[in-house]
Amino acid sequence: MIDSFDYGLFNIGSIVLGLVAWILPTINLIRYNKGGQKNWITFSILSISACSISLWFQIFYNNYLVKIEDLSALLDTTPTLVIVSGVLVFITIGLNIISLALYKNKVPK
């Protein structure tokens, strides 16, 4: 890897992708009220994918902290990371389940 790479960008990318993971199913829910049915499953798949990549970015960043042996950073950030990751996963799954429940009866057969 390039020595001058800013590993802190993984944290920013993780936040952005986490927001995308919540925005996409929210768009699904808004479109449901407006009668939109097209591509709802695509938005759900992209939402779960964004959540997964967001979590991978955090794992990659923690691996970087281990490689540089920054134990204090790991000790400071890991408890919060566990809570925030759990919130990200459960809200993403919840929003997508709500979207699935609404659209499953509305999809033309």
LOLO-312400 format. One record per atom (N, C-alpha, C, O): atom name; x, y, z; residue in three letters; residue number from 1. Coordinates in Angstrom, 2 decimals, always signed. Atoms other than C-alpha are relative to their C-alpha. Layout:
! LOLO-312400
REC  atom       c1       c2       c3  rest   nr
REC    CA        X        Y        Z   ala  NUM
...
END
This chain:
! LOLO-312400
REC  atom       c1       c2       c3  rest   nr
REC     N    +0.83    -1.19    +0.00   met    1
REC    CA    +0.00    +0.00    +0.00   met    1
REC     C    +0.88    +1.25    +0.00   met    1
REC     O    +2.07    +1.20    +0.32   met    1
REC     N    -0.71    -1.27    +0.03   ile    2
REC    CA    +0.98    +3.59    -0.38   ile    2
REC     C    +0.12    +0.53    +1.43   ile    2
REC     O    -0.87    +0.58    +2.15   ile    2
REC     N    -0.24    -0.46    -1.36   asp    3
REC    CA    +2.55    +4.96    +2.81   asp    3
REC     C    -0.74    +1.30    +0.32   asp    3
REC     O    -1.09    +1.53    +1.48   asp    3
REC     N    +0.63    -1.29    -0.27   ser    4
REC    CA    +0.94    +8.37    +2.41   ser    4
REC     C    -1.52    -0.08    -0.05   ser    4
REC     O    -2.19    +0.95    +0.05   ser    4
REC     N    +1.45    +0.15    +0.05   phe    5
REC    CA    -2.59    +6.95    +2.17   phe    5
REC     C    -0.62    +0.41    +1.33   phe    5
REC     O    -0.12    +0.02    +2.39   phe    5
REC     N    +0.67    -0.47    -1.21   asp    6
REC    CA    -4.94    +8.60    +4.66   asp    6
REC     C    -1.08    -1.01    +0.39   asp    6
REC     O    -2.17    -1.02    -0.19   asp    6
REC     N    +0.93    +1.03    -0.44   tyr    7
REC    CA    -6.65    +5.72    +6.46   tyr    7
REC     C    -1.22    +0.59    +0.69   tyr    7
REC     O    -2.23    -0.10    +0.85   tyr    7
REC     N    +1.16    -0.67    -0.59   gly    8
REC    CA    -8.96    +8.22    +8.14   gly    8
REC     C    -1.15    +0.15    -0.98   gly    8
REC     O    -2.29    +0.34    -0.58   gly    8
REC     N    +1.05    -0.08    +1.01   leu    9
REC    CA   -10.86    +8.36    +4.84   leu    9
REC     C    -0.97    -1.17    +0.13   leu    9
REC     O    -2.12    -1.07    -0.28   leu    9
REC     N    +0.91    +1.13    -0.20   phe   10
REC    CA   -12.27    +4.94    +5.73   phe   10
REC     C    -1.10    +0.35    +0.98   phe   10
REC     O    -2.23    -0.13    +0.84   phe   10
REC     N    +1.03    -0.44    -0.94   asn   11
REC    CA   -14.10    +6.56    +8.64   asn   11
REC     C    -1.04    +0.88    -0.69   asn   11
REC     O    -2.24    +0.73    -0.45   asn   11
REC     N    +0.93    -0.87    +0.75   ile   12
REC    CA   -15.61    +9.21    +6.36   ile   12
REC     C    -0.84    -0.84    -0.96   ile   12
REC     O    -2.05    -0.66    -1.05   ile   12
REC     N    +0.73    +0.89    +0.92   gly   13
REC    CA   -16.53    +6.57    +3.78   gly   13
REC     C    -1.02    -0.84    +0.73   gly   13
REC     O    -2.11    -1.09    +0.22   gly   13
REC     N    +0.92    +0.81    -0.80   ser   14
REC    CA   -18.11    +4.48    +6.50   ser   14
REC     C    -1.23    +0.80    +0.40   ser   14
REC     O    -2.35    +0.29    +0.34   ser   14
REC     N    +1.14    -0.86    -0.36   ile   15
REC    CA   -20.29    +7.38    +7.66   ile   15
REC     C    -0.89    +0.25    -1.21   ile   15
REC     O    -2.11    +0.16    -1.12   ile   15
REC     N    +0.77    -0.28    +1.22   val   16
REC    CA   -21.34    +8.24    +4.10   val   16
REC     C    -0.80    -1.24    -0.41   val   16
REC     O    -1.99    -1.13    -0.71   val   16
REC     N    +0.71    +1.22    +0.40   leu   17
REC    CA   -22.21    +4.62    +3.27   leu   17
REC     C    -1.07    -0.39    +1.02   leu   17
REC     O    -2.11    -0.93    +0.65   leu   17
REC     N    +1.02    +0.24    -1.01   gly   18
REC    CA   -24.05    +4.26    +6.56   gly   18
REC     C    -1.24    +0.85    -0.23   gly   18
REC     O    -2.36    +0.38    -0.09   gly   18
REC     N    +1.12    -0.88    +0.31   leu   19
REC    CA   -26.20    +7.25    +5.66   leu   19
REC     C    -0.74    -0.47    -1.26   leu   19
REC     O    -1.96    -0.43    -1.33   leu   19
REC     N    +0.61    +0.53    +1.22   val   20
REC    CA   -26.78    +5.80    +2.19   val   20
REC     C    -0.85    -1.23    +0.33   val   20
REC     O    -1.93    -1.42    -0.23   val   20
REC     N    +0.73    +1.21    -0.40   ala   21
REC    CA   -27.87    +2.53    +3.84   ala   21
REC     C    -1.35    +0.36    +0.61   ala   21
REC     O    -2.29    -0.43    +0.52   ala   21
REC     N    +1.27    -0.43    -0.59   trp   22
REC    CA   -30.61    +4.48    +5.67   trp   22
REC     C    -0.84    +0.80    -0.99   trp   22
REC     O    -2.07    +0.73    -0.95   trp   22
REC     N    +0.73    -0.86    +0.93   ile   23
REC    CA   -31.55    +6.89    +2.87   ile   23
REC     C    -0.73    -0.83    -1.06   ile   23
REC     O    -1.86    -0.51    -1.41   ile   23
REC     N    +0.61    +0.78    +1.08   leu   24
REC    CA   -32.26    +4.23    +0.23   leu   24
REC     C    -1.33    -0.64    +0.41   leu   24
REC     O    -2.30    -0.52    -0.34   leu   24
REC     N    +1.32    +0.53    -0.35   pro   25
REC    CA   -35.01    +2.39    +2.14   pro   25
REC     C    -1.00    +1.10    +0.36   pro   25
REC     O    -2.20    +0.92    +0.19   pro   25
REC     N    +0.89    -1.13    -0.26   thr   26
REC    CA   -36.40    +5.75    +3.24   thr   26
REC     C    -0.60    +0.50    -1.31   thr   26
REC     O    -1.78    +0.85    -1.36   thr   26
REC     N    +0.51    -0.37    +1.32   ile   27
REC    CA   -36.71    +6.66    -0.44   ile   27
REC     C    -1.07    -1.01    -0.44   ile   27
REC     O    -2.10    -0.63    -0.99   ile   27
REC     N    +1.00    +1.02    +0.30   asn   28
REC    CA   -38.53    +3.34    -0.92   asn   28
REC     C    -1.32    +0.30    +0.69   asn   28
REC     O    -2.38    +0.20    +0.08   asn   28
REC     N    +1.21    -0.26    -0.76   leu   29
REC    CA   -40.99    +4.26    +1.80   leu   29
REC     C    -0.72    +1.26    -0.51   leu   29
REC     O    -1.95    +1.28    -0.55   leu   29
REC     N    +0.59    -1.21    +0.55   ile   30
REC    CA   -41.56    +7.75    +0.37   ile   30
REC     C    -0.65    -0.29    -1.35   ile   30
REC     O    -1.75    +0.18    -1.63   ile   30
REC     N    +0.55    +0.34    +1.30   arg   31
REC    CA   -42.08    +6.34    -3.11   arg   31
REC     C    -1.23    -0.88    +0.12   arg   31
REC     O    -2.11    -0.84    -0.75   arg   31
REC     N    +1.19    +0.84    -0.21   tyr   32
REC    CA   -44.58    +3.83    -1.74   tyr   32
REC     C    -1.23    +0.86    +0.16   tyr   32
REC     O    -2.28    +0.57    -0.42   tyr   32
REC     N    +1.13    -0.90    -0.22   asn   33
REC    CA   -46.83    +6.65    -0.58   asn   33
REC     C    -0.37    +0.76    -1.27   asn   33
REC     O    -1.52    +1.20    -1.40   asn   33
REC     N    +0.27    -0.72    +1.25   lys   34
REC    CA   -46.54    +8.29    -4.01   lys   34
REC     C    -0.35    -0.95    -1.14   lys   34
REC     O    -0.51    -0.52    -2.28   lys   34
REC     N    +0.41    +0.97    +1.01   gly   35
REC    CA   -47.42    +5.08    -5.85   gly   35
REC     C    +1.14    -0.59    -0.80   gly   35
REC     O    +0.90    -1.32    -1.76   gly   35
REC     N    -1.13    +0.56    +0.73   gly   36
REC    CA   -43.91    +4.20    -7.02   gly   36
REC     C    +0.29    -1.43    +0.41   gly   36
REC     O    +0.43    -1.72    +1.60   gly   36
REC     N    -0.28    +1.40    -0.30   gln   37
REC    CA   -43.25    +0.47    -7.29   gln   37
REC     C    +1.25    -0.50    -0.70   gln   37
REC     O    +1.73    -1.60    -0.41   gln   37
REC     N    -1.10    +0.46    +0.84   lys   38
REC    CA   -40.37    +0.29    -9.71   lys   38
REC     C    +1.33    +0.01    +0.76   lys   38
REC     O    +1.65    +0.98    +1.44   lys   38
REC     N    -1.36    +0.13    -0.54   asn   39
REC    CA   -36.94    -0.90    -8.53   asn   39
REC     C    +0.11    +0.04    +1.52   asn   39
REC     O    +1.18    +0.36    +2.03   asn   39
REC     N    -0.08    -0.05    -1.46   trp   40
REC    CA   -37.79    -1.10    -4.83   trp   40
REC     C    +0.96    -1.05    +0.53   trp   40
REC     O    +1.66    -0.80    +1.51   trp   40
REC     N    -0.91    +1.06    -0.47   ile   41
REC    CA   -35.86    -4.36    -4.46   ile   41
REC     C    +1.46    +0.41    -0.23   ile   41
REC     O    +2.34    +0.06    +0.55   ile   41
REC     N    -1.35    -0.48    +0.28   thr   42
REC    CA   -32.80    -2.74    -6.05   thr   42
REC     C    +0.47    +0.94    +1.10   thr   42
REC     O    +1.61    +0.87    +1.54   thr   42
REC     N    -0.35    -0.93    -1.07   phe   43
REC    CA   -32.87    +0.02    -3.44   phe   43
REC     C    +0.30    -0.76    +1.30   phe   43
REC     O    +1.21    -0.38    +2.03   phe   43
REC     N    -0.24    +0.79    -1.20   ser   44
REC    CA   -33.09    -2.57    -0.66   ser   44
REC     C    +1.33    -0.73    -0.06   ser   44
REC     O    +2.08    -0.75    +0.92   ser   44
REC     N    -1.27    +0.71    +0.16   ile   45
REC    CA   -30.18    -4.59    -2.02   ile   45
REC     C    +1.17    +0.98    +0.12   ile   45
REC     O    +2.17    +0.68    +0.78   ile   45
REC     N    -1.06    -1.01    -0.09   leu   46
REC    CA   -28.08    -1.44    -2.42   leu   46
REC     C    +0.15    +0.50    +1.43   leu   46
REC     O    +1.27    +0.79    +1.87   leu   46
REC     N    -0.04    -0.43    -1.40   ser   47
REC    CA   -28.99    -0.40    +1.13   ser   47
REC     C    +0.79    -0.99    +0.86   ser   47
REC     O    +1.66    -0.58    +1.62   ser   47
REC     N    -0.69    +1.02    -0.79   ile   48
REC    CA   -27.81    -3.67    +2.65   ile   48
REC     C    +1.47    -0.08    -0.42   ile   48
REC     O    +2.35    -0.30    +0.41   ile   48
REC     N    -1.39    +0.00    +0.48   ser   49
REC    CA   -24.69    -3.57    +0.46   ser   49
REC     C    +0.77    +1.18    +0.57   ser   49
REC     O    +1.92    +1.02    +0.97   ser   49
REC     N    -0.67    -1.18    -0.56   ala   50
REC    CA   -23.86    -0.03    +1.62   ala   50
REC     C    +0.29    -0.20    +1.47   ala   50
REC     O    +1.35    +0.19    +1.96   ala   50
REC     N    -0.21    +0.30    -1.43   cys   51
REC    CA   -24.29    -1.13    +5.24   cys   51
REC     C    +1.19    -0.95    +0.17   cys   51
REC     O    +2.04    -0.74    +1.05   cys   51
REC     N    -1.09    +0.97    -0.09   ser   52
REC    CA   -21.95    -4.08    +4.67   ser   52
REC     C    +1.35    +0.62    -0.29   ser   52
REC     O    +2.33    +0.36    +0.41   ser   52
REC     N    -1.27    -0.65    +0.36   ile   53
REC    CA   -19.27    -2.00    +2.99   ile   53
REC     C    +0.41    +1.00    +1.07   ile   53
REC     O    +1.59    +1.14    +1.38   ile   53
REC     N    -0.28    -0.93    -1.10   ser   54
REC    CA   -19.56    +0.62    +5.73   ser   54
REC     C    +0.66    -0.73    +1.17   ser   54
REC     O    +1.64    -0.25    +1.73   ser   54
REC     N    -0.59    +0.78    -1.10   leu   55
REC    CA   -18.85    -2.04    +8.35   leu   55
REC     C    +1.38    -0.53    -0.39   leu   55
REC     O    +2.28    -0.58    +0.45   leu   55
REC     N    -1.30    +0.48    +0.45   trp   56
REC    CA   -15.99    -3.44    +6.26   trp   56
REC     C    +1.05    +1.11    +0.10   trp   56
REC     O    +2.19    +0.86    +0.49   trp   56
REC     N    -0.93    -1.14    -0.14   phe   57
REC    CA   -14.41    +0.03    +6.16   phe   57
REC     C    +0.47    +0.12    +1.45   phe   57
REC     O    +1.65    +0.39    +1.68   phe   57
REC     N    -0.38    -0.09    -1.41   gln   58
REC    CA   -14.45    +0.06    +9.98   gln   58
REC     C    +0.94    -1.14    +0.40   gln   58
REC     O    +1.90    -0.93    +1.14   gln   58
REC     N    -0.88    +1.13    -0.28   ile   59
REC    CA   -12.91    -3.40   +10.17   ile   59
REC     C    +1.38    +0.25    -0.60   ile   59
REC     O    +2.40    -0.03    +0.03   ile   59
REC     N    -1.28    -0.30    +0.66   phe   60
REC    CA   -10.23    -2.32    +7.69   phe   60
REC     C    +0.78    +1.06    +0.79   phe   60
REC     O    +1.99    +0.95    +0.93   phe   60
REC     N    -0.66    -1.04    -0.78   tyr   61
REC    CA    -9.49    +0.80    +9.75   tyr   61
REC     C    +0.54    -0.56    +1.32   tyr   61
REC     O    +1.64    -0.22    +1.74   tyr   61
REC     N    -0.49    +0.63    -1.23   asn   62
REC    CA    -9.24    -1.24   +12.95   asn   62
REC     C    +1.21    -0.87    -0.27   asn   62
REC     O    +2.13    -0.93    +0.55   asn   62
REC     N    -1.17    +0.79    +0.38   asn   63
REC    CA    -6.84    -3.58   +11.17   asn   63
REC     C    +1.22    +0.90    -0.16   asn   63
REC     O    +2.33    +0.53    +0.23   asn   63
REC     N    -1.08    -0.97    +0.14   tyr   64
REC    CA    -4.74    -0.54   +10.29   tyr   64
REC     C    +0.53    +0.41    +1.38   tyr   64
REC     O    +1.75    +0.50    +1.58   tyr   64
REC     N    -0.42    -0.38    -1.35   leu   65
REC    CA    -4.69    +0.50   +13.98   leu   65
REC     C    +0.80    -1.14    +0.66   leu   65
REC     O    +1.74    -0.88    +1.40   leu   65
REC     N    -0.75    +1.15    -0.54   val   66
REC    CA    -3.53    -3.01   +14.91   val   66
REC     C    +1.40    -0.05    -0.62   val   66
REC     O    +2.38    -0.28    +0.08   val   66
REC     N    -1.30    +0.06    +0.69   lys   67
REC    CA    -0.76    -2.91   +12.28   lys   67
REC     C    +0.97    +1.06    +0.51   lys   67
REC     O    +2.17    +0.80    +0.62   lys   67
REC     N    -0.90    -1.05    -0.50   ile   68
REC    CA    +0.59    +0.40   +13.59   ile   68
REC     C    +0.12    -0.06    +1.51   ile   68
REC     O    +0.80    +0.77    +2.13   ile   68
REC     N    -0.06    +0.25    -1.44   glu   69
REC    CA    +0.11    -0.90   +17.14   glu   69
REC     C    -0.45    +1.20    +0.82   glu   69
REC     O    +0.17    +1.56    +1.82   glu   69
REC     N    +0.59    -1.12    -0.73   asp   70
REC    CA    -2.02    +2.02   +18.26   asp   70
REC     C    -1.08    -0.53    +0.93   asp   70
REC     O    -2.28    -0.39    +0.67   asp   70
REC     N    +0.90    +0.64    -0.93   leu   71
REC    CA    -3.57    +0.23   +21.20   leu   71
REC     C    -0.93    +1.01    +0.67   leu   71
REC     O    -2.10    +0.70    +0.92   leu   71
REC     N    +0.85    -1.00    -0.66   ser   72
REC    CA    -4.85    +3.42   +22.83   ser   72
REC     C    -1.17    +0.41    -0.88   ser   72
REC     O    -2.28    +0.61    -0.39   ser   72
REC     N    +1.10    -0.34    +0.91   ala   73
REC    CA    -6.89    +4.29   +19.73   ala   73
REC     C    -1.02    -1.12    -0.05   ala   73
REC     O    -2.23    -0.87    -0.07   ala   73
REC     N    +0.93    +1.14    -0.01   leu   74
REC    CA    -8.37    +0.80   +19.67   leu   74
REC     C    -0.82    -0.03    +1.29   leu   74
REC     O    -2.03    -0.23    +1.25   leu   74
REC     N    +0.70    +0.02    -1.28   leu   75
REC    CA    -9.23    +0.96   +23.36   leu   75
REC     C    -1.01    +1.14    +0.12   leu   75
REC     O    -2.06    +0.98    +0.74   leu   75
REC     N    +0.89    -1.16    -0.07   asp   76
REC    CA   -10.81    +4.40   +22.96   asp   76
REC     C    -1.22    -0.13    -0.92   asp   76
REC     O    -2.31    +0.30    -0.57   asp   76
REC     N    +1.05    -0.03    +1.02   thr   77
REC    CA   -12.88    +3.71   +19.85   thr   77
REC     C    -0.84    -1.26    -0.08   thr   77
REC     O    -1.98    -1.20    -0.55   thr   77
REC     N    +0.71    +1.26    +0.19   thr   78
REC    CA   -13.92    +0.05   +20.00   thr   78
REC     C    -1.36    -0.06    +0.70   thr   78
REC     O    -2.32    -0.51    +0.08   thr   78
REC     N    +1.34    +0.08    -0.61   pro   79
REC    CA   -16.76    +0.35   +22.57   pro   79
REC     C    -1.06    +0.81    -0.76   pro   79
REC     O    -2.19    +0.35    -0.93   pro   79
REC     N    +0.93    -0.82    +0.77   thr   80
REC    CA   -18.39    +3.17   +20.59   thr   80
REC     C    -0.28    -0.63    -1.35   thr   80
REC     O    -1.41    -0.61    -1.84   thr   80
REC     N    +0.15    +0.64    +1.30   leu   81
REC    CA   -17.78    +1.35   +17.33   leu   81
REC     C    -0.98    -1.17    +0.07   leu   81
REC     O    -1.77    -1.37    -0.85   leu   81
REC     N    +0.91    +1.13    -0.16   val   82
REC    CA   -19.62    -1.71   +18.63   val   82
REC     C    -1.45    +0.49    +0.07   val   82
REC     O    -2.33    -0.08    -0.57   val   82
REC     N    +1.37    -0.55    -0.14   ile   83
REC    CA   -22.67    +0.38   +19.60   ile   83
REC     C    -0.48    +0.59    -1.32   ile   83
REC     O    -1.60    +0.29    -1.75   ile   83
REC     N    +0.40    -0.66    +1.24   val   84
REC    CA   -22.73    +2.45   +16.41   val   84
REC     C    -0.22    -1.03    -1.11   val   84
REC     O    -1.15    -0.89    -1.91   val   84
REC     N    +0.17    +1.04    +1.01   ser   85
REC    CA   -22.28    -0.64   +14.22   ser   85
REC     C    -1.32    -0.75    +0.21   ser   85
REC     O    -2.02    -1.05    -0.75   ser   85
REC     N    +1.26    +0.66    -0.30   gly   86
REC    CA   -25.18    -2.34   +15.98   gly   86
REC     C    -1.19    +0.84    -0.40   gly   86
REC     O    -2.15    +0.32    -0.98   gly   86
REC     N    +1.08    -0.91    +0.39   val   87
REC    CA   -27.40    +0.71   +15.49   val   87
REC     C    -0.14    +0.03    -1.52   val   87
REC     O    -1.25    -0.04    -2.05   val   87
REC     N    +0.02    -0.03    +1.46   leu   88
REC    CA   -26.44    +0.87   +11.81   leu   88
REC     C    -0.66    -1.26    -0.56   leu   88
REC     O    -1.53    -1.17    -1.42   leu   88
REC     N    +0.53    +1.26    +0.51   val   89
REC    CA   -27.23    -2.81   +11.23   val   89
REC     C    -1.49    -0.12    +0.30   val   89
REC     O    -2.27    -0.44    -0.59   val   89
REC     N    +1.40    +0.21    -0.37   phe   90
REC    CA   -30.52    -2.91   +13.14   phe   90
REC     C    -0.94    +1.00    -0.67   phe   90
REC     O    -2.04    +0.62    -1.07   phe   90
REC     N    +0.86    -0.96    +0.69   ile   91
REC    CA   -31.92    +0.31   +11.65   ile   91
REC     C    -0.08    -0.31    -1.49   ile   91
REC     O    -1.15    -0.22    -2.09   ile   91
REC     N    +0.01    +0.36    +1.42   thr   92
REC    CA   -30.88    -0.74    +8.13   thr   92
REC     C    -0.91    -1.19    -0.24   thr   92
REC     O    -1.73    -1.18    -1.16   thr   92
REC     N    +0.85    +1.18    +0.16   ile   93
REC    CA   -32.50    -4.15    +8.54   ile   93
REC     C    -1.46    +0.37    +0.25   ile   93
REC     O    -2.34    -0.05    -0.50   ile   93
REC     N    +1.36    -0.40    -0.31   gly   94
REC    CA   -35.58    -2.60   +10.14   gly   94
REC     C    -0.66    +0.77    -1.13   gly   94
REC     O    -1.80    +0.48    -1.51   gly   94
REC     N    +0.56    -0.77    +1.10   leu   95
REC    CA   -36.10    -0.07    +7.36   leu   95
REC     C    -0.27    -0.87    -1.22   leu   95
REC     O    -1.28    -0.69    -1.90   leu   95
REC     N    +0.20    +0.89    +1.15   asn   96
REC    CA   -35.67    -2.76    +4.71   asn   96
REC     C    -1.12    -1.00    +0.24   asn   96
REC     O    -1.81    -1.37    -0.71   asn   96
REC     N    +1.11    +0.90    -0.30   ile   97
REC    CA   -38.09    -5.10    +6.48   ile   97
REC     C    -1.33    +0.73    -0.15   ile   97
REC     O    -2.29    +0.18    -0.70   ile   97
REC     N    +1.21    -0.80    +0.17   ile   98
REC    CA   -40.70    -2.33    +6.63   ile   98
REC     C    -0.30    +0.18    -1.49   ile   98
REC     O    -1.45    +0.04    -1.92   ile   98
REC     N    +0.16    -0.18    +1.43   ser   99
REC    CA   -40.13    -1.66    +2.94   ser   99
REC     C    -0.49    -1.30    -0.66   ser   99
REC     O    -1.40    -1.28    -1.48   ser   99
REC     N    +0.40    +1.30    +0.54   leu  100
REC    CA   -40.42    -5.36    +2.11   leu  100
REC     C    -1.45    -0.32    +0.36   leu  100
REC     O    -2.21    -0.78    -0.49   leu  100
REC     N    +1.36    +0.28    -0.44   ala  101
REC    CA   -43.61    -5.71    +4.15   ala  101
REC     C    -1.03    +0.83    -0.77   ala  101
REC     O    -2.10    +0.33    -1.10   ala  101
REC     N    +0.92    -0.85    +0.75   leu  102
REC    CA   -45.23    -2.79    +2.34   leu  102
REC     C    -0.11    -0.41    -1.46   leu  102
REC     O    -1.21    -0.46    -2.02   leu  102
REC     N    -0.01    +0.25    +1.45   tyr  103
REC    CA   -44.20    -3.76    -1.17   tyr  103
REC     C    -0.38    -1.42    -0.38   tyr  103
REC     O    -0.76    -1.66    -1.53   tyr  103
REC     N    +0.25    +1.40    +0.38   lys  104
REC    CA   -44.75    -7.53    -1.01   lys  104
REC     C    -1.42    -0.23    -0.50   lys  104
REC     O    -1.65    -1.08    -1.37   lys  104
REC     N    +1.40    +0.15    +0.45   asn  105
REC    CA   -48.52    -7.17    -1.42   asn  105
REC     C    -0.35    +0.93    -1.15   asn  105
REC     O    -1.41    +0.78    -1.77   asn  105
REC     N    +0.30    -1.00    +1.03   lys  106
REC    CA   -48.31    -4.30    -3.89   lys  106
REC     C    +0.59    -0.35    -1.36   lys  106
REC     O    +0.20    +0.23    -2.37   lys  106
REC     N    -0.68    +0.35    +1.24   val  107
REC    CA   -46.08    -5.93    -6.53   val  107
REC     C    -0.98    -0.75    -0.90   val  107
REC     O    -1.57    -1.74    -0.47   val  107
REC     N    +0.89    +0.70    +0.91   pro  108
REC    CA   -48.13    -6.93    -9.60   pro  108
REC     C    +0.54    -1.38    -0.36   pro  108
REC     O    +1.74    -1.57    -0.55   pro  108
REC     N    -0.42    +1.39    +0.29   lys  109
REC    CA   -48.09   -10.66   -10.33   lys  109
REC     C    -0.29    -0.37    -1.42   lys  109
REC     O    +0.00    -1.49    -1.83   lys  109
END
